[in-house]
Amino acid sequence: MRITKHFVTVGMRRVHYLRAGSGPAVALLHASPCSTKVMRPLMALWAERFTIFAFDTPGFGLSDRLPIAAPTVEDFADALAETLAALGVEQVATYGRHTGASIAVEFAARHPARTAMALADGFAIFPKRYTDAQLQAYLEPIVPAWDGGHLLHLWFRYRDQHVFWPWNNQTPAARADTDVPVPDFLHRGVVELLEAGDDYRIGYAAPFRHRELGVLDDLEVPVCFGNRPGDSMMLTHHLYPERAWTAVLPREFAAASLAERAILEKHPARGTVPPAPRCAPLPGRSTTNFVDIDGAQVLVRSVGDAGGADTPLLLIHHAPGSTVLYESFLAQAGREHPVLAFDLPGHGESDPLPGNPQDVGTWADVAEKVLARLGVAQVRLRGHNGGAAVAVELAHRLGARALEVTLDAPFFLADADRARFASGYAPEVTPTWDGSHWLRAWHHLRDAELWWPWFERTRGNARATARIDPAELTLRVREAMKQPTSYESAWRANVGYAWRERLAGLRVPLRLAAAA
């Protein structure tokens, strides 16, 4: 069953969600500080019976924050109602885990006509209310550090969330009754923390301030409160009154998921589910949509009407990386003419192609197909750093349809430099148990700002300027590490491009932009 990614505009904010399956609608709401990524295994099991929507909670994943300083669970429940209205979904069954469970139940209380039922997996109950000081200690700020130490701290902070409860009470009495997740799971969690940034504390704090079981008095629709062995909220299962519908679920994921699916089947949502709408533009920012290219969903950002009379500019980003790092450029350039950009396959939010090929020719092929899908006849090209090679290669394919090519700080290597880089173009960044791959990526990108080449750290190779602001570098590392399997191979493609030969045969006006 295919899971597809979408954006929808809700008022003045943008919501990212996943969709799969057919049948009655079910809305999945993730725990904090996660995103819809964590819901994919569940969607795969449920999509044969339901139309599944998994939403990034406002402020997490790729969804915008709510315009509220300290949103409550009630605010998040109302935001869900607004999102469903924007999608044209009449009624849903809701499923939520931890923070998502609080939102799912509160949605049922506040919007009973829109709710067939709610299933809470680990509904947040705190026998003793957290004080402000305790909550502040639990929800540590994320402060980028010059040495990348915050990345390693986030790794172990997220890991210990599965080792102790609460994670910052690292005593034998607080040991969790569960296994430590595999490195790929923990890597995803760090990416999600970095996506939310320091604002992760805003949404995460909401269930700690919720009315908890006080919501029971306002429920008019069926709500099942499930708990499972190994989960922190299993410790509160005895606190439910007899009138509450409760269920003890199996410990193992697959068995628990099937049991939960059977519960949801008791009260299916009514109404038909319409097709996904396109994301509507918002002022001052790019519009995000996905297009299908060779079985992969490719994220496309646009400003203005790329299919209109004015020839658009296509920006091709550096890889590894993504287009989100160019948002300010897109907004500024979009004031003068339409602008397009897309995440290269296997980078940012674009799916990898089958086999995940990472080479300039493949990237140029995808770019040509994106333009065709969008109905763009002629285009001006701009490639930044490694993306400059893709712009050149695409210009060869487009011929007269490419009106000009701008090379912005191209990653140009002469033959001698290519030989030097051949054995040192990038470190190994496959997720490891100790999180050290994050530091390798951090210092690779940081050292590339300090020396050229990055692996020859001598006085003579020191660069005159260096973009090493910790906050900016954190964004760059986050985007480069969203799909770490593409990291090394993307750099290898950048190093191996035959610049001299490909430029010699180019028959398109060429511009060189100042290094940036």
Helices and strands as residue ranges (DSSP letters): E 4-10, E 13-21, E 25-29, G 36-39, H 40-46, E 51-55, H 73-87, E 92-97, H 99-110, G 112-114, E 115-121, H 132-138, H 149-160, G 172-174, H 183-196, G 197-199, H 200-205, G 206-209, G 212-218, E 223-227, G 232-239, E 245-248, H 253-264, E 287-293, E 296-303, E 313-316, G 323-326, H 327-333, E 339-342, H 360-373, E 379-384, H 387-398, G 399-401, E 402-408, H 415-421, H 436-450, G 459-461, H 470-480, G 484-486, H 487-496, H 499-504, E 510-513
